Amino acid sequence: MKRAHISLKIKLAAALLHMKRYVGDGEWENIISSKEAPLLTADQIIARFHFDHYPIPHAEGGPDEPWNLDPVPTADHKKKTATIDVPGIAKRKRVAQSHIEHTRTMATPRDQRQPKQSRWASRPFRKKGISK
């Protein structure tokens, strides 16, 4: 008798059920407990995970390839996105823009550049030994 084909969805759900998270003191626990797993369908198991683009974020052109996708529990992924990914991407964009502006400034001949504006107000300094 020939064995029935196991769908990719069922295989993915089975793989996700074996994922563990570190809880401290060298201890690991299943993300979805063995008591809860039989009560869930494959779709429900898959829905509890997001696929994080790591190491190259999707916003920076990260491909949808297996080597760049990391299954993460939904809550953990939302927290990482808000606290690490979004601020990191924003910073890299600011640094890149600053670099472009600096390169443009350095490429402009000195006599054609805008004069620098001091961040500090101009004020006379008191001369030593002279009092009013």
C-alpha positions in Angstrom: 0.0 0.0 0.0 1.4 3.4 -1.0 1.7 6.1 1.6 -0.4 9.2 1.3 1.3 12.4 0.3 2.1 14.8 3.2 1.4 18.4 2.1 4.0 21.2 2.6 1.5 23.0 4.9 1.5 20.0 7.2 5.3 19.7 7.1 5.7 23.4 7.8 3.3 23.2 10.8 5.2 20.1 12.1 8.5 22.0 11.8 7.1 25.0 13.6 5.9 22.8 16.5 9.5 21.8 17.2 10.6 25.4 17.6 11.8 26.3 21.1 12.6 29.5 23.0 15.2 30.0 25.7 13.7 30.7 29.1 16.9 31.0 31.1 19.2 28.9 33.2 20.0 26.7 30.3 16.3 25.8 29.9 14.3 25.7 26.7 10.6 25.3 26.2 8.4 24.6 23.1 6.8 27.7 21.8 3.6 25.8 21.4 3.2 23.2 24.2 2.7 19.5 23.5 -0.6 19.7 25.3 -1.9 22.5 23.1 -0.5 21.2 19.7 -3.1 18.4 19.1 -5.9 20.9 19.5 -4.6 23.2 16.7 -5.0 22.8 12.9 -2.0 23.3 10.6 -3.4 26.7 9.7 -3.7 27.8 13.3 -0.1 26.7 14.0 1.3 28.6 11.0 -0.8 31.7 12.0 1.1 31.9 15.3 4.3 32.7 13.5 5.6 35.5 11.3 8.6 35.2 9.0 11.1 37.8 9.9 13.5 39.0 7.1 16.9 38.4 8.7 19.8 39.3 8.2 18.6 41.7 5.4 15.4 43.6 6.3 12.7 43.6 3.7 12.7 47.4 3.7 16.3 47.3 2.6 15.7 44.9 -0.3 15.9 41.6 1.7 14.8 38.8 -0.6 12.0 36.3 0.2 14.5 33.5 0.1 14.7 30.7 2.8 18.2 31.8 3.9 16.7 35.3 4.7 13.5 34.2 6.5 13.4 33.4 10.2 10.2 32.0 11.7 9.4 34.0 14.9 6.3 33.9 17.1 4.0 36.8 16.1 4.3 38.7 19.4 8.1 38.5 19.4 8.2 39.6 15.8 6.0 42.7 16.4 8.2 43.7 19.4 11.4 43.3 17.4 10.0 45.2 14.5 9.0 48.1 16.7 12.1 48.3 18.9 14.9 47.2 16.7 14.0 47.1 13.0 12.2 50.4 12.4 14.6 52.5 14.5 17.6 50.8 12.9 16.3 51.3 9.3 15.6 55.0 10.1 19.1 55.5 11.4 20.7 53.9 8.4 18.6 56.1 6.1 19.7 59.2 8.1 23.4 58.2 8.0 23.2 57.5 4.3 21.5 60.9 3.6 24.1 62.7 5.7 26.9 60.9 3.8 25.3 62.0 0.4 25.2 65.6 1.6 28.7 65.5 2.9 30.0 64.0 -0.4 28.1 66.7 -2.3 29.6 69.4 -0.1 33.2 68.1 -0.5 32.8 67.9 -4.3 31.8 71.6 -4.4 34.8 73.9 -4.7 35.4 75.8 -1.4 34.8 79.2 -2.9 31.3 78.1 -4.1 30.2 76.6 -0.8 27.6 78.2 1.5 29.3 79.8 4.5 29.0 77.8 7.7 26.4 79.0 10.2 27.6 78.8 13.8 25.4 77.0 16.3 26.5 79.5 18.9 25.5 83.2 18.9 28.3 85.6 18.2 29.3 87.5 21.3 32.4 89.4 22.4 34.6 87.8 25.0 35.8 89.8 28.0 39.4 90.8 27.8 41.6 89.7 30.7 42.6 92.5 33.0 40.0 94.9 31.7 36.9 95.6 33.8 34.0 97.9 33.2 
